[in-house]
C-alpha cells in the first residue's frame, strides 16, 4: 500500500544518470537502456502467483539472456505486493522524461491508497544506461466516493495526444472521468504537466480498452476508446469513440459501432489494433471479437478502414473469420479467433499486417491447443490471400500442441532485430515438465516472405533461469 498521491523512489536512482532538457527522445519506446534494441516485456500472474513483469533485454538477434524481474517488492519500486493489487494489469512504454531512454509504465488498478480502496495507480519505472531502475507512482484525482477509487489503469496507452511534442499517458478510469489523461513531460519526483478527463463529451463513459495510433494521417497521436456511453449506447453493441490528436483531443470526434463481445477482457491480451493495412496514410481499426457468445465463441475480426477524418463512413467494414477465403482452418465453436490481435509490417513492404490469436483452437483431440494466423496487408487492405497459420505442431516451433496450451493467448508484433520487419511473439500456457510451472514465449521472425517459423526462438522459466511459477500472460501494449 502506498500512502500518498504521488510517491517517488528517489533513493535508488543512479547518480550517474541525470536527465537533461536537451536529451533526444528514445528511438524505440521499449529500449530501456539506450543500446538501440527493443527490450521484451512479458507480464505474468496466472496459476496463483502474484503478478510480476519480466524484462528480457534486447540484442542484435532479438531478446537475449539478460533478464530483470520487477514486482512491487523490487528495490526502488514504491508500495509492496498485496493480494488484489492487479499489478501489471496493463503495461506500456514511452520516454516520459525525454532523456533518451524508454520508461516502463505498469498499472495496478486494484491498489488501495490509504483508506481509499481500489484507487489504482501507474508506476513509471525509469529507464537509464543500466536499464530499468527506480519507480514513481502517479494517481488520478478521480474517484467514486471518499473511500472507493477509480481503479486507474485497467488499460493504458502512451502517445503525444495533444501534439505538443511530449509523451502523454491515457488510462482507463472507472469513474465519470472515463479516461484520465496525464499530460507530459513527467518528472522522477512525481510531477506531470496536468491531469484531465476525456469524459466531458459523454453522458457517462464506461470504457474497456484503449487503442492508440495515427488514425487521420496527421502527426499527433489519436486514440480510440472502446466502450459505452451509458446514456446512449445500444444494447448488444459497444462503440469505438475516436479522439483525434491535437488541441481538440479531449472531445470525441465520432464513433464506430461494434458488436459487444460480452465478457471481453482488458489488460494482457490486446483485442484491437490501429495500423495502416492498405498504405493509404490513414490508420485502420481492427477489432477482435473472440469472446462473442452470439457465435458460440468461434470468433471474428472486423476491420474499419480509416480516412482523413479518422473514421471513414463511406467504406464498409470487412469481417474476417476462419471461414474467410484463404484463411487457414475453419470456424468452430470455442476457437476464440480474435481474442488477441497485433499489427506490424512482417515483410517490410510498407503495409501493416495483422496477427490474430485463436487460443481456443482444437487440434485433433487437443482442445484449446491454439493457433495464430497472420493476414497480409496490401493495396485495398487485408485479405485472406497469402495468410499463414502456426501452432506448436508447426515445423520449427518448440514444444508440441497439447490440451489447454492456449497458444496465442497473447500476441505482439514489433521489430526486435532492426531489420525493418516485425517479429511475432506468441504466449502459450505450456506446462513445464509436469511441474506446477507454466508458460512459454515464442519468437517467429519477420522475413521478406513474411512471418516464418524458421529460426524461431523460445523462452521459458527454465531458459531464463527463473524460479517463478508462470511466464507469459501478456505483452507490452
LOKOLKE-412446 format. One record per residue (C-alpha): residue in one letter; residue number from 0; x, y, z. Coordinates in steps of 0.2 Angstrom, whole numbers. Example, Ala and Ser with C-alpha at 12.3 -4.5 7.8 and 13.67 -1.06 7.14 Angstrom:
BEGIN
torti=A&roba=0&u=62&v=-22&w=39
torti=S&roba=1&u=68&v=-5&w=36
REM end
This chain:
BEGIN
torti=X&roba=0&u=0&v=0&w=0
torti=X&roba=1&u=6&v=17&w=-4
torti=X&roba=2&u=2&v=32&w=7
torti=X&roba=3&u=2&v=47&w=-4
torti=X&roba=4&u=-5&v=53&w=-21
torti=X&roba=5&u=12&v=53&w=-29
torti=X&roba=6&u=27&v=43&w=-22
torti=X&roba=7&u=44&v=44&w=-29
torti=X&roba=8&u=58&v=31&w=-25
torti=X&roba=9&u=72&v=43&w=-27
torti=X&roba=10&u=85&v=34&w=-16
torti=X&roba=11&u=88&v=20&w=-29
torti=X&roba=12&u=91&v=32&w=-44
torti=X&roba=13&u=108&v=31&w=-52
torti=X&roba=14&u=118&v=47&w=-48
torti=X&roba=15&u=127&v=45&w=-65
torti=X&roba=16&u=110&v=47&w=-74
torti=X&roba=17&u=105&v=65&w=-74
torti=X&roba=18&u=92&v=69&w=-87
torti=X&roba=19&u=95&v=85&w=-97
torti=X&roba=20&u=82&v=96&w=-107
torti=X&roba=21&u=92&v=93&w=-122
torti=X&roba=22&u=92&v=74&w=-122
torti=X&roba=23&u=84&v=66&w=-138
torti=X&roba=24&u=69&v=55&w=-135
torti=X&roba=25&u=72&v=36&w=-136
torti=X&roba=26&u=70&v=30&w=-154
torti=X&roba=27&u=61&v=15&w=-148
torti=X&roba=28&u=49&v=17&w=-133
torti=X&roba=29&u=54&v=0&w=-126
torti=X&roba=30&u=73&v=2&w=-127
torti=X&roba=31&u=76&v=4&w=-109
torti=X&roba=32&u=95&v=5&w=-109
torti=X&roba=33&u=98&v=15&w=-124
torti=X&roba=34&u=108&v=2&w=-134
torti=X&roba=35&u=96&v=4&w=-149
torti=X&roba=36&u=87&v=-13&w=-147
torti=X&roba=37&u=70&v=-16&w=-141
torti=X&roba=38&u=68&v=-25&w=-124
torti=X&roba=39&u=54&v=-38&w=-122
torti=X&roba=40&u=41&v=-36&w=-108
torti=X&roba=41&u=31&v=-50&w=-103
torti=X&roba=42&u=18&v=-49&w=-89
torti=X&roba=43&u=13&v=-64&w=-79
torti=X&roba=44&u=1&v=-68&w=-64
torti=X&roba=45&u=-8&v=-84&w=-68
torti=X&roba=46&u=-8&v=-101&w=-58
torti=X&roba=47&u=-10&v=-92&w=-41
torti=X&roba=48&u=6&v=-82&w=-42
torti=X&roba=49&u=7&v=-64&w=-38
torti=X&roba=50&u=9&v=-53&w=-54
torti=X&roba=51&u=26&v=-49&w=-60
torti=X&roba=52&u=34&v=-41&w=-75
torti=X&roba=53&u=49&v=-50&w=-84
torti=X&roba=54&u=60&v=-39&w=-95
torti=X&roba=55&u=72&v=-48&w=-107
torti=X&roba=56&u=85&v=-36&w=-114
torti=X&roba=57&u=87&v=-34&w=-132
torti=X&roba=58&u=102&v=-39&w=-143
torti=X&roba=59&u=105&v=-38&w=-162
torti=X&roba=60&u=97&v=-55&w=-164
torti=X&roba=61&u=82&v=-51&w=-153
torti=X&roba=62&u=79&v=-53&w=-134
torti=X&roba=63&u=95&v=-61&w=-126
torti=X&roba=64&u=100&v=-68&w=-109
torti=X&roba=65&u=99&v=-53&w=-98
torti=X&roba=66&u=84&v=-54&w=-88
torti=X&roba=67&u=76&v=-42&w=-75
torti=X&roba=68&u=60&v=-46&w=-64
torti=X&roba=69&u=50&v=-32&w=-57
torti=X&roba=70&u=37&v=-33&w=-44
torti=X&roba=71&u=30&v=-21&w=-31
torti=X&roba=72&u=43&v=-29&w=-19
torti=X&roba=73&u=58&v=-24&w=-30
torti=X&roba=74&u=71&v=-12&w=-24
torti=X&roba=75&u=66&v=6&w=-29
torti=X&roba=76&u=48&v=2&w=-33
torti=X&roba=77&u=35&v=10&w=-22
torti=X&roba=78&u=22&v=0&w=-12
torti=X&roba=79&u=23&v=-18&w=-9
torti=X&roba=80&u=15&v=-34&w=-16
torti=X&roba=81&u=-3&v=-37&w=-10
torti=X&roba=82&u=-17&v=-48&w=-15
torti=X&roba=83&u=-29&v=-39&w=-26
torti=X&roba=84&u=-17&v=-25&w=-32
torti=X&roba=85&u=-18&v=-32&w=-50
torti=X&roba=86&u=0&v=-26&w=-53
torti=X&roba=87&u=4&v=-27&w=-72
torti=X&roba=88&u=-14&v=-27&w=-77
torti=X&roba=89&u=-8&v=-17&w=-92
torti=X&roba=90&u=9&v=-10&w=-97
torti=X&roba=91&u=15&v=2&w=-110
torti=X&roba=92&u=32&v=10&w=-114
torti=X&roba=93&u=37&v=28&w=-118
torti=X&roba=94&u=51&v=41&w=-115
torti=X&roba=95&u=41&v=51&w=-102
torti=X&roba=96&u=55&v=62&w=-96
torti=X&roba=97&u=64&v=65&w=-113
torti=X&roba=98&u=81&v=58&w=-108
torti=X&roba=99&u=83&v=46&w=-122
torti=X&roba=100&u=79&v=31&w=-113
torti=X&roba=101&u=62&v=22&w=-114
torti=X&roba=102&u=52&v=21&w=-97
torti=X&roba=103&u=40&v=7&w=-92
torti=X&roba=104&u=23&v=11&w=-86
torti=X&roba=105&u=15&v=-3&w=-75
torti=X&roba=106&u=-3&v=-1&w=-69
torti=X&roba=107&u=-11&v=-8&w=-53
torti=X&roba=108&u=-29&v=-4&w=-54
torti=X&roba=109&u=-33&v=-14&w=-38
torti=X&roba=110&u=-21&v=-4&w=-27
torti=X&roba=111&u=-28&v=3&w=-11
torti=X&roba=112&u=-21&v=20&w=-6
torti=X&roba=113&u=-23&v=25&w=12
torti=X&roba=114&u=-41&v=22&w=16
torti=X&roba=115&u=-47&v=23&w=-2
torti=X&roba=116&u=-50&v=6&w=-9
torti=X&roba=117&u=-46&v=2&w=-27
torti=X&roba=118&u=-38&v=19&w=-31
torti=X&roba=119&u=-26&v=11&w=-43
torti=X&roba=120&u=-11&v=19&w=-50
torti=X&roba=121&u=3&v=20&w=-63
torti=X&roba=122&u=20&v=16&w=-58
torti=X&roba=123&u=33&v=23&w=-70
torti=X&roba=124&u=49&v=13&w=-69
torti=X&roba=125&u=63&v=24&w=-76
torti=X&roba=126&u=75&v=19&w=-90
torti=X&roba=127&u=93&v=23&w=-90
torti=X&roba=128&u=111&v=17&w=-96
torti=X&roba=129&u=109&v=2&w=-85
torti=X&roba=130&u=91&v=-2&w=-89
torti=X&roba=131&u=76&v=0&w=-78
torti=X&roba=132&u=78&v=6&w=-61
torti=X&roba=133&u=68&v=15&w=-48
torti=X&roba=134&u=50&v=20&w=-50
torti=X&roba=135&u=37&v=34&w=-47
torti=X&roba=136&u=18&v=31&w=-44
torti=X&roba=137&u=5&v=43&w=-51
torti=X&roba=138&u=-13&v=43&w=-46
torti=X&roba=139&u=-28&v=51&w=-54
torti=X&roba=140&u=-39&v=64&w=-45
torti=X&roba=141&u=-55&v=55&w=-49
torti=X&roba=142&u=-64&v=43&w=-38
torti=X&roba=143&u=-82&v=36&w=-35
torti=X&roba=144&u=-83&v=41&w=-16
torti=X&roba=145&u=-72&v=46&w=-2
torti=X&roba=146&u=-67&v=28&w=1
torti=X&roba=147&u=-68&v=20&w=-16
torti=X&roba=148&u=-57&v=25&w=-30
torti=X&roba=149&u=-57&v=24&w=-49
torti=X&roba=150&u=-47&v=8&w=-52
torti=X&roba=151&u=-35&v=18&w=-63
torti=X&roba=152&u=-25&v=8&w=-75
torti=X&roba=153&u=-37&v=-6&w=-81
torti=X&roba=154&u=-29&v=-1&w=-98
torti=X&roba=155&u=-16&v=12&w=-103
torti=X&roba=156&u=-9&v=19&w=-119
torti=X&roba=157&u=5&v=32&w=-122
torti=X&roba=158&u=7&v=45&w=-136
torti=X&roba=159&u=8&v=63&w=-140
torti=X&roba=160&u=-10&v=65&w=-139
torti=X&roba=161&u=-11&v=84&w=-138
torti=X&roba=162&u=3&v=87&w=-151
torti=X&roba=163&u=15&v=97&w=-140
torti=X&roba=164&u=30&v=85&w=-143
torti=X&roba=165&u=29&v=77&w=-126
torti=X&roba=166&u=23&v=59&w=-122
torti=X&roba=167&u=7&v=58&w=-113
torti=X&roba=168&u=-2&v=44&w=-104
torti=X&roba=169&u=-21&v=39&w=-106
torti=X&roba=170&u=-28&v=27&w=-93
torti=X&roba=171&u=-45&v=20&w=-90
torti=X&roba=172&u=-54&v=27&w=-75
torti=X&roba=173&u=-68&v=18&w=-68
torti=X&roba=174&u=-77&v=34&w=-64
torti=X&roba=175&u=-87&v=48&w=-73
torti=X&roba=176&u=-70&v=53&w=-80
torti=X&roba=177&u=-69&v=38&w=-91
torti=X&roba=178&u=-51&v=41&w=-96
torti=X&roba=179&u=-38&v=51&w=-87
torti=X&roba=180&u=-26&v=60&w=-97
torti=X&roba=181&u=-9&v=63&w=-89
torti=X&roba=182&u=0&v=77&w=-100
torti=X&roba=183&u=19&v=76&w=-101
torti=X&roba=184&u=33&v=79&w=-98
torti=X&roba=185&u=34&v=69&w=-82
torti=X&roba=186&u=47&v=70&w=-69
torti=X&roba=187&u=55&v=57&w=-57
torti=X&roba=188&u=49&v=67&w=-42
torti=X&roba=189&u=31&v=64&w=-47
torti=X&roba=190&u=26&v=80&w=-57
torti=X&roba=191&u=16&v=80&w=-73
torti=X&roba=192&u=10&v=95&w=-83
torti=X&roba=193&u=-8&v=92&w=-80
torti=X&roba=194&u=-21&v=78&w=-77
torti=X&roba=195&u=-38&v=80&w=-86
torti=X&roba=196&u=-53&v=69&w=-91
torti=X&roba=197&u=-60&v=63&w=-108
torti=X&roba=198&u=-77&v=61&w=-100
torti=X&roba=199&u=-83&v=78&w=-103
torti=X&roba=200&u=-91&v=74&w=-120
torti=X&roba=201&u=-101&v=59&w=-114
torti=X&roba=202&u=-116&v=56&w=-103
torti=X&roba=203&u=-106&v=43&w=-94
torti=X&roba=204&u=-91&v=35&w=-102
torti=X&roba=205&u=-88&v=17&w=-97
torti=X&roba=206&u=-73&v=11&w=-106
torti=X&roba=207&u=-65&v=-6&w=-108
torti=X&roba=208&u=-50&v=-4&w=-120
torti=X&roba=209&u=-39&v=10&w=-127
torti=X&roba=210&u=-31&v=9&w=-144
torti=X&roba=211&u=-18&v=22&w=-149
torti=X&roba=212&u=-10&v=26&w=-166
torti=X&roba=213&u=-12&v=38&w=-181
torti=X&roba=214&u=-30&v=37&w=-187
torti=X&roba=215&u=-31&v=53&w=-198
torti=X&roba=216&u=-13&v=54&w=-205
torti=X&roba=217&u=-9&v=69&w=-195
torti=X&roba=218&u=6&v=70&w=-183
torti=X&roba=219&u=-2&v=69&w=-166
torti=X&roba=220&u=-7&v=53&w=-158
torti=X&roba=221&u=-25&v=48&w=-160
torti=X&roba=222&u=-35&v=37&w=-148
torti=X&roba=223&u=-49&v=25&w=-149
torti=X&roba=224&u=-59&v=22&w=-133
torti=X&roba=225&u=-68&v=6&w=-134
torti=X&roba=226&u=-83&v=5&w=-123
torti=X&roba=227&u=-100&v=13&w=-120
torti=X&roba=228&u=-108&v=30&w=-117
torti=X&roba=229&u=-121&v=23&w=-104
torti=X&roba=230&u=-133&v=37&w=-108
torti=X&roba=231&u=-134&v=32&w=-127
torti=X&roba=232&u=-126&v=16&w=-132
torti=X&roba=233&u=-137&v=2&w=-139
torti=X&roba=234&u=-139&v=-15&w=-131
torti=X&roba=235&u=-128&v=-28&w=-139
torti=X&roba=236&u=-115&v=-16&w=-145
torti=X&roba=237&u=-101&v=-6&w=-139
torti=X&roba=238&u=-93&v=9&w=-148
torti=X&roba=239&u=-75&v=14&w=-153
torti=X&roba=240&u=-75&v=33&w=-149
torti=X&roba=241&u=-62&v=42&w=-158
torti=X&roba=242&u=-52&v=56&w=-150
torti=X&roba=243&u=-41&v=65&w=-163
torti=X&roba=244&u=-24&v=70&w=-158
torti=X&roba=245&u=-21&v=89&w=-156
torti=X&roba=246&u=-29&v=104&w=-147
torti=X&roba=247&u=-46&v=96&w=-148
torti=X&roba=248&u=-41&v=79&w=-141
torti=X&roba=249&u=-52&v=80&w=-126
torti=X&roba=250&u=-68&v=79&w=-136
torti=X&roba=251&u=-74&v=64&w=-146
torti=X&roba=252&u=-73&v=66&w=-165
torti=X&roba=253&u=-85&v=52&w=-169
torti=X&roba=254&u=-88&v=34&w=-166
torti=X&roba=255&u=-89&v=17&w=-174
torti=X&roba=256&u=-102&v=4&w=-168
torti=X&roba=257&u=-95&v=-13&w=-164
torti=X&roba=258&u=-103&v=-29&w=-159
torti=X&roba=259&u=-102&v=-32&w=-140
torti=X&roba=260&u=-90&v=-47&w=-136
torti=X&roba=261&u=-99&v=-50&w=-120
torti=X&roba=262&u=-85&v=-54&w=-107
torti=X&roba=263&u=-70&v=-47&w=-117
torti=X&roba=264&u=-56&v=-43&w=-105
torti=X&roba=265&u=-44&v=-29&w=-104
torti=X&roba=266&u=-26&v=-30&w=-99
torti=X&roba=267&u=-13&v=-43&w=-105
torti=X&roba=268&u=-22&v=-48&w=-121
torti=X&roba=269&u=-25&v=-35&w=-134
torti=X&roba=270&u=-41&v=-37&w=-144
torti=X&roba=271&u=-39&v=-21&w=-155
torti=X&roba=272&u=-25&v=-13&w=-166
torti=X&roba=273&u=-24&v=3&w=-176
torti=X&roba=274&u=-12&v=2&w=-191
torti=X&roba=275&u=-12&v=6&w=-210
torti=X&roba=276&u=-16&v=-10&w=-218
torti=X&roba=277&u=-19&v=-3&w=-236
torti=X&roba=278&u=-5&v=10&w=-235
torti=X&roba=279&u=-16&v=25&w=-239
torti=X&roba=280&u=-9&v=35&w=-225
torti=X&roba=281&u=-24&v=33&w=-213
torti=X&roba=282&u=-25&v=21&w=-198
torti=X&roba=283&u=-37&v=6&w=-199
torti=X&roba=284&u=-45&v=-1&w=-183
torti=X&roba=285&u=-45&v=-20&w=-182
torti=X&roba=286&u=-56&v=-26&w=-168
torti=X&roba=287&u=-56&v=-44&w=-162
torti=X&roba=288&u=-72&v=-52&w=-156
torti=X&roba=289&u=-65&v=-69&w=-149
torti=X&roba=290&u=-77&v=-70&w=-135
torti=X&roba=291&u=-94&v=-67&w=-143
torti=X&roba=292&u=-107&v=-78&w=-136
torti=X&roba=293&u=-118&v=-75&w=-151
torti=X&roba=294&u=-107&v=-85&w=-162
torti=X&roba=295&u=-103&v=-99&w=-149
torti=X&roba=296&u=-86&v=-91&w=-147
torti=X&roba=297&u=-80&v=-95&w=-164
torti=X&roba=298&u=-73&v=-78&w=-166
torti=X&roba=299&u=-70&v=-65&w=-179
torti=X&roba=300&u=-60&v=-49&w=-183
torti=X&roba=301&u=-69&v=-33&w=-190
torti=X&roba=302&u=-58&v=-20&w=-199
torti=X&roba=303&u=-64&v=-2&w=-200
torti=X&roba=304&u=-54&v=7&w=-213
torti=X&roba=305&u=-49&v=25&w=-209
torti=X&roba=306&u=-49&v=41&w=-219
torti=X&roba=307&u=-44&v=59&w=-217
torti=X&roba=308&u=-56&v=62&w=-203
torti=X&roba=309&u=-50&v=46&w=-194
torti=X&roba=310&u=-67&v=37&w=-197
torti=X&roba=311&u=-71&v=33&w=-215
torti=X&roba=312&u=-90&v=31&w=-215
torti=X&roba=313&u=-90&v=28&w=-234
torti=X&roba=314&u=-81&v=12&w=-233
torti=X&roba=315&u=-89&v=-4&w=-226
torti=X&roba=316&u=-81&v=-13&w=-213
torti=X&roba=317&u=-73&v=-30&w=-218
torti=X&roba=318&u=-76&v=-46&w=-207
torti=X&roba=319&u=-63&v=-60&w=-206
torti=X&roba=320&u=-67&v=-77&w=-199
torti=X&roba=321&u=-58&v=-94&w=-201
torti=X&roba=322&u=-71&v=-97&w=-215
torti=X&roba=323&u=-65&v=-82&w=-225
torti=X&roba=324&u=-57&v=-87&w=-241
torti=X&roba=325&u=-38&v=-90&w=-239
torti=X&roba=326&u=-38&v=-90&w=-220
torti=X&roba=327&u=-32&v=-107&w=-214
torti=X&roba=328&u=-43&v=-118&w=-204
torti=X&roba=329&u=-62&v=-117&w=-202
torti=X&roba=330&u=-73&v=-108&w=-189
torti=X&roba=331&u=-78&v=-120&w=-175
torti=X&roba=332&u=-86&v=-117&w=-158
torti=X&roba=333&u=-74&v=-111&w=-144
torti=X&roba=334&u=-60&v=-106&w=-156
torti=X&roba=335&u=-59&v=-88&w=-149
torti=X&roba=336&u=-52&v=-82&w=-166
torti=X&roba=337&u=-48&v=-64&w=-162
torti=X&roba=338&u=-46&v=-65&w=-143
torti=X&roba=339&u=-29&v=-57&w=-146
torti=X&roba=340&u=-23&v=-46&w=-161
torti=X&roba=341&u=-7&v=-37&w=-165
torti=X&roba=342&u=-2&v=-26&w=-180
torti=X&roba=343&u=15&v=-24&w=-188
torti=X&roba=344&u=24&v=-25&w=-205
torti=X&roba=345&u=31&v=-43&w=-206
torti=X&roba=346&u=39&v=-42&w=-223
torti=X&roba=347&u=45&v=-24&w=-224
torti=X&roba=348&u=34&v=-19&w=-239
torti=X&roba=349&u=26&v=-4&w=-230
torti=X&roba=350&u=9&v=-12&w=-227
torti=X&roba=351&u=4&v=-16&w=-209
torti=X&roba=352&u=0&v=-35&w=-207
torti=X&roba=353&u=-12&v=-42&w=-193
torti=X&roba=354&u=-8&v=-57&w=-181
torti=X&roba=355&u=-24&v=-65&w=-174
torti=X&roba=356&u=-24&v=-77&w=-160
torti=X&roba=357&u=-36&v=-91&w=-158
torti=X&roba=358&u=-31&v=-99&w=-142
torti=X&roba=359&u=-46&v=-110&w=-141
torti=X&roba=360&u=-42&v=-119&w=-157
torti=X&roba=361&u=-43&v=-138&w=-156
torti=X&roba=362&u=-30&v=-148&w=-165
torti=X&roba=363&u=-37&v=-165&w=-167
torti=X&roba=364&u=-42&v=-171&w=-150
torti=X&roba=365&u=-32&v=-157&w=-141
torti=X&roba=366&u=-45&v=-144&w=-135
torti=X&roba=367&u=-39&v=-127&w=-133
torti=X&roba=368&u=-22&v=-130&w=-141
torti=X&roba=369&u=-22&v=-114&w=-150
torti=X&roba=370&u=-16&v=-106&w=-166
torti=X&roba=371&u=-10&v=-89&w=-173
torti=X&roba=372&u=-14&v=-83&w=-190
torti=X&roba=373&u=-6&v=-69&w=-200
torti=X&roba=374&u=-16&v=-59&w=-213
torti=X&roba=375&u=-6&v=-49&w=-225
torti=X&roba=376&u=-9&v=-30&w=-229
torti=X&roba=377&u=-9&v=-25&w=-247
torti=X&roba=378&u=-17&v=-11&w=-258
torti=X&roba=379&u=-36&v=-12&w=-254
torti=X&roba=380&u=-32&v=-19&w=-237
torti=X&roba=381&u=-31&v=-35&w=-228
torti=X&roba=382&u=-37&v=-51&w=-236
torti=X&roba=383&u=-35&v=-70&w=-234
torti=X&roba=384&u=-24&v=-71&w=-249
torti=X&roba=385&u=-7&v=-77&w=-243
torti=X&roba=386&u=-12&v=-79&w=-225
torti=X&roba=387&u=-2&v=-92&w=-214
torti=X&roba=388&u=-6&v=-100&w=-198
torti=X&roba=389&u=5&v=-108&w=-184
torti=X&roba=390&u=4&v=-119&w=-169
torti=X&roba=391&u=15&v=-129&w=-158
torti=X&roba=392&u=14&v=-143&w=-170
torti=X&roba=393&u=21&v=-132&w=-184
torti=X&roba=394&u=38&v=-137&w=-190
torti=X&roba=395&u=52&v=-126&w=-182
torti=X&roba=396&u=41&v=-121&w=-167
torti=X&roba=397&u=47&v=-128&w=-150
torti=X&roba=398&u=35&v=-139&w=-140
torti=X&roba=399&u=20&v=-149&w=-146
torti=X&roba=400&u=2&v=-144&w=-146
torti=X&roba=401&u=-7&v=-150&w=-130
torti=X&roba=402&u=-24&v=-148&w=-122
torti=X&roba=403&u=-26&v=-131&w=-114
torti=X&roba=404&u=-10&v=-124&w=-121
torti=X&roba=405&u=-19&v=-108&w=-126
torti=X&roba=406&u=-6&v=-105&w=-139
torti=X&roba=407&u=-8&v=-86&w=-144
torti=X&roba=408&u=-17&v=-81&w=-129
torti=X&roba=409&u=-7&v=-65&w=-131
torti=X&roba=410&u=2&v=-59&w=-147
torti=X&roba=411&u=14&v=-45&w=-151
torti=X&roba=412&u=22&v=-38&w=-167
torti=X&roba=413&u=37&v=-27&w=-167
torti=X&roba=414&u=54&v=-26&w=-175
torti=X&roba=415&u=66&v=-33&w=-162
torti=X&roba=416&u=81&v=-36&w=-173
torti=X&roba=417&u=81&v=-19&w=-183
torti=X&roba=418&u=79&v=-27&w=-200
torti=X&roba=419&u=64&v=-17&w=-204
torti=X&roba=420&u=52&v=-32&w=-202
torti=X&roba=421&u=41&v=-35&w=-187
torti=X&roba=422&u=44&v=-51&w=-177
torti=X&roba=423&u=29&v=-61&w=-170
torti=X&roba=424&u=29&v=-65&w=-151
torti=X&roba=425&u=17&v=-78&w=-145
torti=X&roba=426&u=12&v=-83&w=-127
torti=X&roba=427&u=7&v=-100&w=-123
torti=X&roba=428&u=1&v=-109&w=-107
torti=X&roba=429&u=14&v=-123&w=-109
torti=X&roba=430&u=17&v=-134&w=-94
torti=X&roba=431&u=35&v=-137&w=-90
torti=X&roba=432&u=40&v=-155&w=-86
torti=X&roba=433&u=24&v=-160&w=-77
torti=X&roba=434&u=28&v=-147&w=-63
torti=X&roba=435&u=17&v=-133&w=-57
torti=X&roba=436&u=26&v=-121&w=-68
torti=X&roba=437&u=19&v=-114&w=-84
torti=X&roba=438&u=22&v=-103&w=-99
torti=X&roba=439&u=32&v=-102&w=-115
torti=X&roba=440&u=35&v=-87&w=-126
torti=X&roba=441&u=39&v=-90&w=-144
torti=X&roba=442&u=48&v=-78&w=-157
torti=X&roba=443&u=44&v=-80&w=-175
torti=X&roba=444&u=54&v=-69&w=-186
torti=X&roba=445&u=49&v=-57&w=-199
torti=X&roba=446&u=56&v=-60&w=-216
torti=X&roba=447&u=55&v=-54&w=-234
torti=X&roba=448&u=42&v=-68&w=-237
torti=X&roba=449&u=33&v=-64&w=-221
torti=X&roba=450&u=32&v=-72&w=-204
torti=X&roba=451&u=42&v=-88&w=-203
torti=X&roba=452&u=45&v=-102&w=-190
torti=X&roba=453&u=62&v=-105&w=-197
torti=X&roba=454&u=75&v=-100&w=-184
torti=X&roba=455&u=61&v=-97&w=-171
torti=X&roba=456&u=66&v=-95&w=-153
torti=X&roba=457&u=58&v=-98&w=-137
torti=X&roba=458&u=59&v=-93&w=-118
torti=X&roba=459&u=53&v=-102&w=-103
torti=X&roba=460&u=56&v=-100&w=-84
torti=X&roba=461&u=70&v=-113&w=-86
torti=X&roba=462&u=79&v=-105&w=-101
torti=X&roba=463&u=78&v=-88&w=-91
torti=X&roba=464&u=84&v=-97&w=-75
torti=X&roba=465&u=69&v=-90&w=-65
torti=X&roba=466&u=61&v=-99&w=-51
torti=X&roba=467&u=43&v=-92&w=-53
torti=X&roba=468&u=28&v=-102&w=-57
torti=X&roba=469&u=22&v=-93&w=-73
torti=X&roba=470&u=28&v=-84&w=-88
torti=X&roba=471&u=18&v=-76&w=-102
torti=X&roba=472&u=1&v=-69&w=-99
torti=X&roba=473&u=3&v=-53&w=-109
torti=X&roba=474&u=15&v=-41&w=-118
torti=X&roba=475&u=18&v=-23&w=-119
torti=X&roba=476&u=3&v=-13&w=-126
REM end
